[in-house]
Amino acid sequence: MDFADIEDKITDALRQDVSVLKTVETFGGDIAKELPGLPVQYPAAYVSFAGSEFKPSDGPNHTQKADFNIFVAVKNAKGNKAIRKSAGGA
């Protein structure tokens, strides 16, 4: 199993278990820069491989820890002021 397979399993689980999501995709770019230009149906979730760490174990064997990020995007037509108020802000 490679990292792409793991990303696919994560997106499959999100599609199945979080039915409110309208967009569930893998993403390999800079989410902060590219999300505003994407044709997104909100709410959306993007799964991204974040890196891995190899650790040697016995002889030729090793263990590998892989990290994945899940970015969730929602659209609020009321603006940031409404978000702050609903979160207990001013």
C-alpha positions in Angstrom: 0.0 0.0 0.0 1.4 3.4 -0.9 0.5 6.9 0.2 -2.0 7.4 -2.7 -3.8 4.3 -1.6 -4.0 5.6 2.0 -5.3 9.0 0.7 -8.0 7.2 -1.3 -9.1 5.2 1.8 -9.3 8.4 3.8 -11.4 10.1 1.1 -13.6 7.0 0.7 -14.3 7.0 4.5 -15.1 10.7 4.6 -17.5 10.3 1.7 -19.2 7.4 3.4 -19.2 8.7 7.0 -19.6 12.5 6.6 -22.6 12.8 4.3 -22.8 16.6 4.7 -19.6 17.0 2.6 -20.3 18.0 -1.0 -16.6 17.9 -2.1 -14.1 15.3 -0.9 -10.8 15.2 -2.8 -7.1 14.6 -2.4 -5.0 17.7 -2.7 -1.3 18.1 -3.4 -0.8 21.9 -3.7 -0.8 24.9 -1.4 -4.4 24.9 0.0 -4.3 28.4 1.3 -3.3 29.8 -2.1 -5.3 27.6 -4.4 -8.6 27.0 -2.6 -10.1 30.4 -3.5 -9.7 29.6 -7.2 -11.0 26.0 -7.1 -14.6 25.2 -8.2 -15.7 24.0 -4.8 -19.1 22.9 -3.6 -19.1 23.7 0.1 -18.7 22.1 2.7 -15.6 20.5 1.4 -12.7 18.3 2.7 -9.3 17.9 1.2 -6.9 15.1 2.2 -3.2 15.8 1.7 0.0 13.7 2.4 2.1 15.8 4.9 5.2 13.7 5.0 6.7 10.6 6.6 9.5 9.5 8.9 11.6 6.3 8.5 13.1 4.6 11.5 15.4 1.6 11.1 14.5 -1.5 13.0 15.9 -5.0 12.6 18.4 -5.4 9.8 16.9 -4.4 6.5 13.5 -3.7 8.0 12.2 -0.3 9.0 9.1 1.4 10.4 7.5 4.3 8.7 5.1 6.9 10.2 3.1 8.8 7.6 1.2 12.0 8.4 -1.9 13.2 6.5 -3.8 16.5 6.8 -7.5 16.9 6.3 -8.5 20.5 5.4 -12.2 21.3 5.8 -13.7 24.3 4.1 -17.1 25.9 4.6 -18.5 29.1 3.1 -20.2 31.7 5.3 -22.2 34.3 3.4 -22.6 36.3 6.6 -18.9 37.2 6.8 -16.2 37.1 9.4 -18.0 39.3 11.9 -20.8 36.8 12.2 -18.3 34.0 12.7 -16.7 35.8 15.6 -20.0 36.5 17.2 -21.2 32.9 17.0 -17.9 31.8 18.5 -18.4 34.0 21.6 -16.5 37.0 20.2 -17.4 40.7 20.2 
